[in-house]
Amino acid sequence: MSEQMTGKDIVLMTLVRPFTLNFLEPILFLLNLYIALIYGLLYVWFESFAIVFIEIYGFNLGEEGLSFVGILVGALVVIPPFFLYLYKIQEPQFNENRDIKPEKRLPPAFVGAFCIPICLFWFGWTSRPAVHVCHSPSFQGYNEC
């Protein structure tokens, strides 16, 4: 079938069809909006690391880079249970044609839907100088605490 396609057909299929599907399928449009919101929030959150850790907490550039280690540790903690979930729970749900209903892939997203706002709130709540400086056990002599 692809041998019979003209250049115009290929352009229409690759450039027009995704936009058509996006605006004619409500669930696809809403999922794209949700993903755009999450990516936007994560981008702004990562950009705010420099403001919080350098300007508020007084980290140098190297220490600020270490603030991303928490994300690495979180990913390393979450990835093994996720693969275990895929292997033990989701894999048996595939039919003989290796198909699965799309909504069967949603349960892990429910966890992330709660974790992201909690992390953002926690980060925002603790983004003030008193949290870092005044409560450090090794800190002594800060007059403004």
N, C-alpha and C positions, 0 to 999 in steps of 0.2 A: 504494500500500500504506500509506503514512503517513497517508492520509486516514481509513483504517479503524481506526487505533490509538486506543485510549482513553487517558485520563490515567494509569490504572494501568499499562497496557502501556508507556507512555513512561517512567514512573518505574522500572519493573522493568528495562527495557532500559538505562537510563542509570546507575542506581545499583546494581543487583544483579549484572548481567552482568559488569562488570569484576572484582568480587570472586570470582565463580564461576570465571571464566577463570583468575584468578591462583592460586587454590588447587587447581584441578583439572588445570591444565597445568604439569607440573614444570619445563619449560624456562622458561616465563614467570615462574614463582615464583623460580627461581634467578637469572634476569636482573634481576628487580626487587630481589632481595637484593644483587646485585653493584652495581647503580646506587645503591642506598641507601648501601652501604658507601663508594663513591667520593664521593658527595655529602657524606656525613658527614665523611670524611677531609679533603676540600677545605674544608669549613666550619671545622673545627677548625684546619686549617693557616692559613687566612686570619685567623682570630681570634688565632692565636699571633703574627702579625706585630707587633702592638702590644707584646706582652710581650717579644719578642726585640729588636726594633729600638729601642723606647723605653727599657725597663727595663734590658736587658743592654748594648746598644750605645750608649745615651745619645743617640739621635736626638731631635730635637724633632718636633712633630706634622707639620710640613711635610715634613721629611726622611723621616719614616715613610711618608707618603703616596707619596713617590717610590719606595718599595720595591716598589710594585705595578707600576711601569713595566716591570720584568722580565717580568711575566706578559703585558703588552701586547706587548712585543717578541717574546716566544715565540709568541704567537698570530699575529702578523703574519708570522713566519717559517714557521709551520706551515700556515696557511690556503692560500696559493697552491699548494704541492705537493699538498695534499688535493684542491683543485678540479681540478688537473691529473690526479690519479688518478681522480677521478670521471668526467672527460671522456674520458680515453684508455683506461682499463682497465674501469671499471664500466659505462659507458654502452653499449659494444658487447655486454655480456652480457644485456641486456634482450631478451626475445623479441618477436614481432610484436604481442602484446597489451599490450606495455609492462610485463610482469611480470618479476620476477627472484626467484630463490630467496633467502630471507632470509639464509642462511649466506654468500652471496656478498658481503654487506655487512660481514663481520667482520674482514677483514685490517687495516683501519686501527685497529681496537680492539686488535689484538695489539700494535701499537706503543705505544699508550697504556698498556696493561697493564704494560709494562716501565718506561715513562718515569715514571709517577706514583710508584712505590716508590723509584726512584733519586732523584727530586727531593726526596721527603720525607726520605730518608736523608741526603742532602747538606745539606739545611736543618738537620736535627737535629744532625748532626755538627759543623756550624760555628756552632751557637747557644751560644757561650760568649764571655766578654769577651776572652780572649786572642787569639781569631781576628781580631777587628775592630781592637782597639787596638794590640797588640804588633807586628803585621805591616804596619801602615800605613806607607808610605814617608815620609809627611809628619809622622808623629808623633815627638815627641822628649820625653824626660824623664818617661816613665811609670815610676814606681819599682817597681811590682809585677810587671813583666814578667820 
